[in-house]
Amino acid sequence: MDWVLYGAYGYTGRLILQEALRQGIPPLLAGRNPRALQALAQETGLPYQVASLEDPEALDGLLQGHRLVLHAAGPFELTMPPMVAACLRQGVHYLDITGEIPVFEALARRDEEARRHGVLLLPGVGLDVVPSDALAAHLKSLLPSATHLRLILCSIRAGISRGTLRTMVLNLHRPSAIRREGRIVEVHPGDAVLNIRVGNRIRRVYRVRWGDVSTAYYTTGIPNIEVFMCVPRFAARLFALWKAIHPLLRQNWIRHLLAAAVRWLPPGPNEHQRRTGRVYFEGHAWDATGRRVCARLETPEGYTLTARAAVAAVREVLARAGEVAGFQTPGRLLGPSWVLSLEGVQGFSSCSTGFPVLTSS
Ligand SMILES: NC(=O)c1ccc[n+]([C@@H]2O[C@H](COP(=O)([O-])OP(=O)(O)OC[C@H]3O[C@@H](n4cnc5c(N)ncnc54)[C@H](OP(=O)(O)O)[C@@H]3O)[C@@H](O)[C@H]2O)c1
């Protein structure tokens, strides 16, 4: 067992575990709930170890002797700091599946420290941000002088897990974000809207707060970045009402109440959704002279892709464990075309024909 899967019994943790078993790289199962871990260990025949994130000694004991931890227990703004501290103490590589901008930014600031410890910090090895980060790196290779990057994503037949929804609800008070001249700037959620063609339908995509606003900058150096996304109708309504309800959303207890209510929802997309869902990405980059490039990428459903990408990233890091250290993004560490090796991923296609086509702005 070279690696530890923390949060192994969560919805996404279980998908990652299934994929790891399919690929023949079983992890040590870990998390904070002894009963859930014991049940999972019985089901899979794998060993497990209980460790609370609030117990540094237990975390040290968990990581000792391993080369890597894949952290699947979010919200990562809360769960990342103790795990990273333990990784640095124990010289163990850290990977996670966050999409949270503050987490990427906090880890980027620890680059030097991680290098000194010979530890790799590689957040975002799920849907957010593996494909879009690869697309960003690809666009940069097509247009090295790019100054602006626009990424668009649209999930078809998508569902959402309780854990993802809980993370989003806890962040509802935060405005949206873009990167302008290298700095992350807050903007009103959904303040800009585009129409894109997906298949034979025109869909509206809204400018959102998304991990690439942080990561694509470290991958490409492009100083102006924005991300647009297809969102459900209730989210579009929330964007319209955001200014009016912001004072309420700033109340911790209201967000925590909403987050607690999430537990009554199904754990995540069902098997049919995971098998048939697709995610479409389109990226545009342009430079100061007006030269533009565009490319597309298509992936399996978000949680299926997350499991495949996370396990593939674990394999890559285990293979070069002695050569990597410091803060990295998936696109920078693994290169733009690595994503194409993941099962079910198609790209990069050009944007002159086919879909989705950006039709207005
Ligand atoms: N970037 C991406 O593309 C992507 C994709 C999928 C998921 N995610 C993120 O991954 C996270 C998990 O999602 P999920 O769908 O698997 O959610 P989930 O089913 O609710 O599972 C969450 C897991 O995290 C554990 N956990 C939460 N807080 C903890 C803490 N303080 N200490 C120890 N363990 C803790 C939970 O354990 P308990 O049951 O003991 O609380 C559970 O094992 C979310 O933040 C989600 O946004 C990101």
The ligand as an SDF file (V2000), in Angstrom:
LIG
                    3D

 48 52  0  0  0  0  0  0  0  0999 V2000
  -13.1130   19.0030   -7.9770 N   0  0  0  0  0  0  0  0  0  0  0  0
  -14.0460   18.1710   -8.3640 C   0  0  0  0  0  0  0  0  0  0  0  0
  -14.2850   18.0430   -9.5400 O   0  0  0  0  0  0  0  0  0  0  0  0
  -14.8020   17.3850   -7.3250 C   0  0  0  0  0  0  0  0  0  0  0  0
  -15.4780   16.2290   -7.6880 C   0  0  0  0  0  0  0  0  0  0  0  0
  -16.1530   15.5090   -6.6940 C   0  0  0  0  0  0  0  0  0  0  0  0
  -16.1510   15.9710   -5.3780 C   0  0  0  0  0  0  0  0  0  0  0  0
  -15.4800   17.1110   -5.0710 N   0  0  0  0  0  0  0  0  0  0  0  0
  -15.4390   17.6150   -3.6950 C   0  0  0  0  0  0  0  0  0  0  0  0
  -15.0730   16.5430   -2.8460 O   0  0  0  0  0  0  0  0  0  0  0  0
  -15.6880   16.6870   -1.5950 C   0  0  0  0  0  0  0  0  0  0  0  0
  -16.3890   15.3820   -1.2170 C   0  0  0  0  0  0  0  0  0  0  0  0
  -17.4730   15.1740   -2.0760 O   0  0  0  0  0  0  0  0  0  0  0  0
  -18.3960   13.8850   -1.9190 P   0  0  0  0  0  0  0  0  0  0  0  0
  -19.3550   13.9340   -3.0200 O   0  0  0  0  0  0  0  0  0  0  0  0
  -17.5640   12.6660   -1.7960 O   0  0  0  0  0  0  0  0  0  0  0  0
  -19.1140   14.2080   -0.5120 O   0  0  0  0  0  0  0  0  0  0  0  0
  -19.6690   13.2180    0.6230 P   0  0  0  0  0  0  0  0  0  0  0  0
  -20.2850   12.0180    0.0350 O   0  0  0  0  0  0  0  0  0  0  0  0
  -20.4810   14.0730    1.5290 O   0  0  0  0  0  0  0  0  0  0  0  0
  -18.3420   12.7440    1.3820 O   0  0  0  0  0  0  0  0  0  0  0  0
  -17.5970   13.6340    2.1390 C   0  0  0  0  0  0  0  0  0  0  0  0
  -16.5250   12.8610    2.8790 C   0  0  0  0  0  0  0  0  0  0  0  0
  -15.7050   13.8110    3.5620 O   0  0  0  0  0  0  0  0  0  0  0  0
  -15.6270   13.4360    4.9340 C   0  0  0  0  0  0  0  0  0  0  0  0
  -15.4360   14.6370    5.7510 N   0  0  0  0  0  0  0  0  0  0  0  0
  -16.0590   15.8190    5.6590 C   0  0  0  0  0  0  0  0  0  0  0  0
  -15.6120   16.6590    6.5970 N   0  0  0  0  0  0  0  0  0  0  0  0
  -14.6660   15.9880    7.3080 C   0  0  0  0  0  0  0  0  0  0  0  0
  -13.8200   16.3160    8.3850 C   0  0  0  0  0  0  0  0  0  0  0  0
  -13.8650   17.5090    8.9770 N   0  0  0  0  0  0  0  0  0  0  0  0
  -12.9700   15.3780    8.8410 N   0  0  0  0  0  0  0  0  0  0  0  0
  -12.9070   14.1520    8.2650 C   0  0  0  0  0  0  0  0  0  0  0  0
  -13.6840   13.7790    7.2310 N   0  0  0  0  0  0  0  0  0  0  0  0
  -14.5520   14.6740    6.7460 C   0  0  0  0  0  0  0  0  0  0  0  0
  -16.9400   12.7450    5.1960 C   0  0  0  0  0  0  0  0  0  0  0  0
  -16.8200   11.9390    6.3480 O   0  0  0  0  0  0  0  0  0  0  0  0
  -18.0280   11.8800    7.4540 P   0  0  0  0  0  0  0  0  0  0  0  0
  -19.1330   11.0810    6.7860 O   0  0  0  0  0  0  0  0  0  0  0  0
  -17.4030   11.1830    8.5960 O   0  0  0  0  0  0  0  0  0  0  0  0
  -18.4570   13.2910    7.7090 O   0  0  0  0  0  0  0  0  0  0  0  0
  -17.0710   11.9130    3.9120 C   0  0  0  0  0  0  0  0  0  0  0  0
  -16.2430   10.7760    3.9420 O   0  0  0  0  0  0  0  0  0  0  0  0
  -16.6210   17.9020   -1.7050 C   0  0  0  0  0  0  0  0  0  0  0  0
  -15.9710   19.0170   -1.1480 O   0  0  0  0  0  0  0  0  0  0  0  0
  -16.7930   18.0910   -3.1830 C   0  0  0  0  0  0  0  0  0  0  0  0
  -17.0440   19.4260   -3.5420 O   0  0  0  0  0  0  0  0  0  0  0  0
  -14.8200   17.8230   -6.0160 C   0  0  0  0  0  0  0  0  0  0  0  0
  1  2  1  0
  2  3  2  0
  2  4  1  0
  4  5  1  0
  4 48  2  0
  5  6  2  0
  6  7  1  0
  7  8  2  0
  8  9  1  0
  8 48  1  0
  9 10  1  0
  9 46  1  0
 10 11  1  0
 11 12  1  0
 11 44  1  0
 12 13  1  0
 13 14  1  0
 14 15  2  0
 14 16  1  0
 14 17  1  0
 17 18  1  0
 18 19  2  0
 18 20  1  0
 18 21  1  0
 21 22  1  0
 22 23  1  0
 23 24  1  0
 23 42  1  0
 24 25  1  0
 25 26  1  0
 25 36  1  0
 26 27  1  0
 26 35  1  0
 27 28  2  0
 28 29  1  0
 29 30  1  0
 29 35  2  0
 30 31  1  0
 30 32  2  0
 32 33  1  0
 33 34  2  0
 34 35  1  0
 36 37  1  0
 36 42  1  0
 37 38  1  0
 38 39  2  0
 38 40  1  0
 38 41  1  0
 42 43  1  0
 44 45  1  0
 44 46  1  0
 46 47  1  0
M  CHG  2   8   1  16  -1
M  END
$$$$
